[in-house]
Amino acid sequence: MPSAQETAPDRTVDDGRPPSRLRQLAAASVGNAVEWYDWYAYSFLAAYFAEQIFPKSSGNSLVPLLSSFAVFAVGFFMRPVGGLVMGAVADRRGRRSALTLTILLMGGGSLLVALTPTYASAGVLAPVVLVIARLVQGLSVGGEFAASTTFLVESAGPGRRGLFSSFQYVSTSIGQLLASGIAALLAGQLSDRQMGQWGWRVAFLVGAVLSLLGLWIRRGAQETRSAERQAERPGLFEALRRHPRQSLLICGITVGGTIAYYTWTTYLPTYAQVNAGFDKGDSLTVGTLSLAFFAVLQPLGGLLSDRIGRKPLLLGFSLGFAVLAVPLLHLVSAAWISLLLVQCAGMVLLTGYTAIAAAVNAEVFPARVRAAGIGFPYSLTVAVFGGTAPYVGTWFQQAGNAGLFPWYVAVLCLVSFVVYLALSETARQPLEK
């Protein structure tokens, strides 16, 4: 039986009108897709502008130092900071305010990348500008999950939190596909010389324009925090200080999911190239097809969790990877179909986590500190275990122990399996707002 809180009429916000669930869903999803378009565009286009910004031989020792700082500080440091700071903004000023700020930061960072001068024209200022732009984008993308997670789940109707949650990774996948598509289009229409001179800048200008579109959609969304919460101003570290168990729980929930996600969506093409001699171009094609397949699966996983609960999906995902990660990765060969089948099989298992991660995380914390409570431990776990997956896999291969990486993935998923066993079922419990 649903509780009285779940069956109560929809809460009205802002101007007294009930929020449009479709508009709320679009506000979170479109903005999130734009955020991840900007983030992934850098990865796809770095080969074209790297030597312009970080020349191989510049005669200045600061240049390689700044290059390393850009990779590590932005990728591993700013995302947890963004999760904490932007999460605190969402808890103190409202979810909509945080969503507006994150997309402004991402759009501004994208514009700054597009306008970054070359090393030949500006010297060491060029890599400094690029590092600043990526710091801004890292802050933004770290805060995006915390803000959009809380906003999506709090916007959902009774019995639909799993479905709304699934659009977190639908929009992330769309952003990644859009970035790769535009990068491929530019590379196909322009020569390598044109791409190196100015073509790469076009993609980042497109990102800045798309950010304005996302901003317009988000400004029309309605706040999901209840009126009783409006006056609350929780401290920056209140979630960690008052809810240490829940913070650790977020880390345990995330560790298996993030290593599996980054292995299957980011590192697997490289793994196939390095360990099985797979063709580089074919691996990118397989990656694109499997990512589109993955996006289609997400709403199905979310709907299923609303019917049968979160725990069955989480347990199926984690146990599936703990048992199958090693044999699946060993099945990868130079044959095109082998990588496609392995990647799609992993995507099916992975959906048990990704489709409902937003809902599960939001259901752990009370509304007062929900965004910051999710943002910091989630982003820190992603930085430590997810973002490093390609590096760990490459390190194992260079050390002559490539076969250990699948076991590394399996063990981390087994850790999450133990956490999920102890997790309470929250699918049918009312969500505090």
C-alpha positions in Angstrom: 0.0 0.0 0.0 1.4 3.4 -0.9 1.8 5.8 2.0 -0.3 8.9 2.5 2.7 11.0 1.5 3.0 9.2 -1.8 -0.7 9.5 -2.7 -0.9 13.2 -1.7 -1.6 15.7 -4.5 1.5 16.9 -6.3 3.2 19.7 -4.5 3.1 23.1 -6.2 6.2 25.3 -6.4 7.3 28.7 -7.5 4.2 30.3 -8.9 1.7 27.9 -7.5 1.4 25.7 -10.6 2.2 22.0 -10.3 5.4 21.2 -12.1 5.3 19.7 -15.5 7.1 16.3 -15.2 8.1 16.4 -18.9 9.6 19.9 -18.5 11.4 18.8 -15.3 12.8 15.7 -17.1 13.9 17.8 -20.1 15.6 20.4 -17.9 17.8 17.8 -16.2 18.4 15.6 -19.2 19.1 18.2 -21.9 21.4 20.1 -19.6 23.2 16.9 -18.6 23.7 15.9 -22.2 25.2 19.3 -23.0 27.5 19.0 -19.9 28.8 15.7 -21.1 29.1 16.8 -24.7 31.5 19.5 -23.6 33.4 17.1 -21.4 33.9 14.4 -24.0 34.6 16.8 -26.8 37.9 17.5 -25.2 38.9 13.8 -25.3 37.9 13.3 -28.9 39.7 16.5 -30.2 42.7 16.6 -27.9 44.9 15.0 -30.6 44.3 18.0 -32.9 45.1 20.8 -30.5 47.6 19.2 -28.1 50.7 20.2 -29.9 49.5 23.7 -30.4 48.9 24.2 -26.7 51.5 21.8 -25.3 54.3 21.7 -27.9 56.6 18.7 -27.7 59.7 20.8 -27.5 59.1 24.4 -26.3 62.3 25.0 -24.4 60.2 25.9 -21.3 60.0 23.4 -18.5 56.7 24.7 -17.3 54.8 23.4 -20.3 55.0 19.6 -19.6 54.4 20.4 -15.9 51.2 22.3 -16.8 50.2 19.6 -19.2 50.4 17.0 -16.4 48.6 19.3 -14.0 45.7 19.7 -16.5 45.2 16.0 -16.8 45.4 15.1 -13.2 44.1 18.1 -11.3 41.1 18.5 -13.5 40.3 14.8 -13.9 40.9 13.7 -10.4 40.7 16.8 -8.1 38.0 19.1 -9.4 35.2 16.6 -9.8 35.0 15.8 -6.0 35.4 19.5 -5.3 32.6 20.2 -7.7 30.4 17.5 -6.2 30.8 19.0 -2.7 30.5 22.7 -3.6 27.8 22.4 -6.2 25.9 19.9 -4.0 26.1 22.5 -1.2 24.7 25.1 -3.5 21.8 22.8 -4.4 21.1 22.2 -0.7 21.4 25.8 0.3 20.0 27.7 -2.7 17.9 25.1 -4.4 18.3 22.5 -7.1 17.4 24.8 -10.0 20.0 27.4 -8.9 22.7 24.7 -8.9 21.6 23.4 -12.3 21.8 26.9 -13.7 25.3 27.4 -12.3 26.7 24.1 -13.5 25.6 24.6 -17.1 26.9 28.2 -17.1 30.3 27.0 -15.8 30.4 24.3 -18.5 29.4 26.6 -21.3 31.9 29.2 -20.1 34.7 26.6 -19.9 33.8 25.4 -23.4 34.0 28.9 -24.8 37.3 29.4 -23.1 38.7 26.2 -24.6 37.6 27.4 -28.1 39.3 30.8 -27.5 42.5 29.4 -26.1 45.6 30.9 -27.9 48.3 28.8 -29.3 51.7 28.4 -27.6 53.3 30.1 -30.6 51.2 33.2 -30.1 50.9 33.5 -26.3 53.7 31.3 -24.9 53.1 29.7 -21.5 49.8 31.6 -21.2 48.2 29.2 -23.7 48.4 26.0 -21.5 47.5 28.2 -18.4 44.2 29.2 -20.2 43.4 25.7 -21.1 44.1 24.4 -17.6 41.8 27.1 -16.2 39.1 26.1 -18.7 39.3 22.5 -17.7 39.3 23.3 -14.0 36.0 25.2 -14.5 34.6 22.3 -16.5 35.8 19.8 -13.9 34.0 21.8 -11.2 30.9 21.8 -13.3 30.7 18.2 -14.2 31.5 17.1 -10.7 28.5 19.1 -9.5 26.2 18.1 -12.3 25.6 14.6 -11.0 24.7 15.8 -7.5 22.4 18.5 -8.7 20.7 16.7 -11.5 20.4 13.5 -9.5 18.4 15.2 -6.7 16.4 17.2 -9.2 15.5 14.2 -11.4 14.4 11.9 -8.5 12.6 14.7 -6.6 10.7 15.6 -9.8 9.4 12.0 -10.3 5.8 11.0 -9.6 4.9 8.2 -7.2 6.4 4.9 -8.4 8.5 6.5 -11.1 11.7 7.4 -9.4 13.6 4.6 -11.1 12.3 5.7 -14.5 13.3 9.3 -14.0 16.7 8.2 -12.5 17.5 6.3 -15.7 17.6 9.5 -17.8 20.8 10.4 -16.0 22.7 7.9 -18.1 20.5 8.3 -21.1 21.5 11.9 -21.4 25.1 11.2 -20.5 25.3 8.7 -23.4 23.6 11.1 -25.8 26.1 13.8 -24.9 29.0 11.4 -25.6 27.5 10.3 -28.9 26.9 13.9 -29.9 30.5 14.8 -29.1 31.9 11.8 -31.1 29.5 12.5 -34.0 30.4 16.2 -34.3 34.1 15.4 -34.0 33.8 12.8 -36.7 31.8 15.1 -38.9 34.5 17.9 -38.6 37.3 15.5 -39.2 35.5 14.1 -42.3 34.9 17.5 -43.8 38.2 19.2 -43.0 41.8 18.3 -43.7 44.1 17.4 -40.8 45.8 20.8 -41.2 42.4 22.7 -41.0 41.4 20.6 -38.0 44.7 21.5 -36.3 44.5 25.2 -37.1 40.8 26.0 -36.3 38.4 23.1 -36.9 38.7 21.8 -33.3 37.6 25.1 -32.0 34.2 24.8 -33.8 33.2 21.8 -31.7 33.8 23.8 -28.5 31.9 26.8 -29.9 29.0 24.4 -30.6 29.2 23.3 -27.0 29.0 26.9 -25.7 25.9 27.5 -27.9 24.3 24.2 -26.7 24.9 25.4 -23.1 22.7 28.4 -23.8 20.0 26.1 -25.0 20.3 24.0 -21.9 20.3 27.1 -19.8 17.0 28.3 -21.4 15.3 25.0 -20.7 16.6 24.8 -17.2 15.4 28.3 -16.4 11.9 27.2 -17.1 12.1 24.3 -14.6 10.5 24.5 -11.2 12.3 24.1 -7.8 11.8 20.6 -6.2 12.8 21.6 -2.7 9.7 21.9 -0.5 8.8 25.2 1.1 9.8 24.0 4.5 13.4 23.5 3.3 13.7 26.9 1.7 15.0 28.6 4.8 17.5 25.8 5.6 21.2 26.6 5.1 23.2 23.4 5.8 26.9 23.7 6.3 29.4 22.7 3.6 30.5 19.5 5.4 27.3 18.8 7.3 26.5 15.7 5.3 29.9 14.2 6.0 29.9 15.2 9.6 26.3 14.2 10.5 25.9 11.2 8.1 29.3 9.4 7.9 27.6 6.0 7.4 25.6 7.2 4.5 28.7 8.8 2.9 30.6 5.5 3.1 27.5 3.7 1.8 27.6 6.0 -1.4 31.2 4.9 -1.9 30.3 1.3 -1.6 27.3 1.6 -3.9 29.5 3.4 -6.5 32.8 1.6 -6.6 31.7 -1.5 -8.6 29.4 0.6 -10.9 32.1 3.1 -11.7 34.9 0.6 -12.5 32.5 -1.4 -14.7 31.1 1.7 -16.4 34.5 3.2 -17.3 35.9 -0.1 -18.3 33.0 -1.0 -20.7 32.3 2.5 -22.1 35.7 4.1 -22.2 38.6 1.6 -21.8 37.3 -1.5 -23.6 38.2 -0.3 -27.2 41.7 0.4 -26.0 41.8 -2.9 -24.1 40.8 -4.7 -27.4 43.5 -2.9 -29.4 46.3 -3.5 -26.9 45.5 -7.1 -25.8 43.9 -8.5 -29.0 45.3 -6.5 -31.8 41.8 -5.1 -32.6 41.6 -2.5 -35.4 41.4 1.1 -33.9 38.7 2.3 -36.3 36.6 -0.8 -35.8 36.8 -0.5 -32.0 35.4 3.1 -32.2 32.6 1.9 -34.4 31.7 -0.9 -32.0 31.9 1.5 -29.1 29.4 3.9 -30.7 27.0 1.1 -31.5 27.1 -0.4 -28.0 26.7 3.1 -26.4 23.5 3.7 -28.4 22.3 0.2 -27.3 23.2 1.2 -23.7 21.1 4.4 -23.9 18.0 2.5 -25.0 18.3 0.0 -22.1 18.3 2.6 -19.4 14.6 3.5 -19.2 13.8 -0.3 -19.3 16.0 -0.8 -16.3 14.5 2.1 -14.5 10.9 0.9 -15.1 11.8 -2.6 -14.0 13.3 -1.3 -10.7 10.0 0.6 -10.0 8.2 -2.7 -10.3 10.4 -5.2 -8.5 12.7 -3.0 -6.4 16.3 -1.7 -6.6 18.1 -4.5 -4.9 17.4 -7.3 -7.5 18.9 -5.1 -10.2 21.9 -4.1 -8.1 22.6 -7.6 -7.0 22.3 -8.9 -10.6 24.7 -6.3 -11.9 27.4 -6.8 -9.2 27.2 -10.6 -9.1 27.1 -10.7 -12.9 30.3 -8.7 -13.2 32.0 -10.4 -10.3 31.5 -13.8 -12.0 31.6 -12.8 -15.7 34.1 -9.9 -16.0 37.1 -12.3 -16.4 35.6 -14.6 -19.0 34.0 -11.8 -20.9 37.2 -9.8 -21.2 39.1 -13.0 -22.2 36.6 -13.5 -25.0 37.7 -10.3 -26.7 39.6 -11.2 -29.9 40.5 -9.5 -33.1 37.1 -10.5 -34.6 34.7 -7.6 -34.9 31.7 -9.5 -33.6 33.6 -10.6 -30.4 34.0 -7.0 -29.2 30.5 -6.1 -30.1 29.0 -9.1 -28.2 31.2 -8.6 -25.1 30.5 -4.9 -25.0 26.7 -5.3 -25.4 26.7 -8.1 -22.8 28.4 -5.9 -20.4 26.0 -3.1 -21.1 23.1 -5.3 -20.2 24.6 -6.1 -16.8 25.7 -2.6 -16.3 22.2 -1.3 -16.7 21.3 -2.9 -13.4 23.5 -0.2 -11.8 23.4 2.8 -14.1 19.6 2.9 -14.7 18.9 3.4 -11.0 22.1 4.9 -9.5 20.5 8.3 -9.2 17.5 7.0 -7.4 19.4 4.7 -5.0 21.8 7.5 -4.1 19.0 10.0 -3.6 17.1 7.6 -1.4 20.1 7.3 1.0 20.2 10.9 2.3 17.6 13.2 3.8 16.5 16.2 1.7 18.4 18.7 3.8 21.8 17.5 2.7 20.9 15.2 -0.2 22.9 16.9 -3.0 26.1 17.5 -1.1 25.8 14.2 0.6 25.7 12.4 -2.8 28.1 14.7 -4.6 31.3 14.4 -2.7 31.6 10.7 -2.0 30.2 9.8 -5.4 32.6 12.0 -7.3 35.6 11.0 -5.1 34.9 7.3 -5.8 34.5 7.9 -9.5 37.8 9.8 -9.5 39.7 7.1 -7.6 38.3 4.0 -9.2 36.4 5.0 -12.4 38.7 7.7 -13.9 41.8 5.6 -13.3 40.5 2.4 -14.9 42.3 3.1 -18.3 45.5 3.8 -16.4 45.3 0.7 -14.2 44.5 -1.5 -17.2 47.4 0.0 -19.1 49.7 -0.4 -16.1 48.9 -4.1 -15.8 49.6 -4.6 -19.5 52.9 -2.8 -19.4 53.9 -4.8 -16.3 53.2 -8.0 -18.2 50.1 -8.9 -16.2 47.3 -7.8 -18.5 45.2 -10.8 -17.3 45.0 -9.2 -13.8 42.9 -6.3 -14.9 39.7 -8.3 -15.4 40.2 -9.7 -11.8 40.6 -6.1 -10.5 37.2 -5.3 -12.0 35.6 -8.4 -10.6 36.9 -7.8 -7.1 35.6 -4.2 -7.0 32.2 -5.4 -8.2 32.2 -8.1 -5.5 32.8 -5.3 -2.9 29.6 -3.6 -4.1 27.7 -6.9 -4.1 28.4 -7.2 -0.4 27.2 -3.6 0.1 24.0 -4.2 -1.9 23.2 -7.3 0.3 23.1 -5.0 3.3 21.2 -2.2 1.6 17.6 -1.6 2.5 15.0 -1.7 -0.3 13.9 1.9 -0.9 11.9 1.7 -4.1 8.5 1.9 -2.4 9.4 4.1 0.5 8.3 7.8 0.4 11.1 10.3 -0.6 11.5 13.2 1.8 11.4 16.5 -0.1 
